[in-house]
Amino acid sequence: KDELFDKCPNGICKNAWKSWREYKIGGNGNRKVAKGTVTRQTHDFEVMRDEKFDMKKVVDFAISRGWQRVGQPDWQGLQCFKNISREDDLLGAVK
């Protein structure tokens, strides 16, 4: 089980995954993580990746709030971490 959590999903920032892993297992590393938890966390990360969120910032935010999950793309509090502002800036410059 721990080995599943050690492997970072494709396309995910390794620092974000490592930070989340350390947060979930606790500082001493003695906490065991269930396979289902790893599967759900991996899915959450992949969904957020596909929606173009800055995963490092999302993870830091989730940890600072004591969340059990990184969140969902439609959570209002996470919208500031979505990489849409750059596109908006470019569109504004064209006008």
Secondary structure, DSSP 8 states (H G I E B T S, - for coil): -HHHHHS--TTS-HHHHHHHHHHHH-TTS-----HHHHHHHHHHHHHHHHTTB-HHHHHHHHHHHT-SS---TT-GGGGGGBTTHHHHHHHHHH-
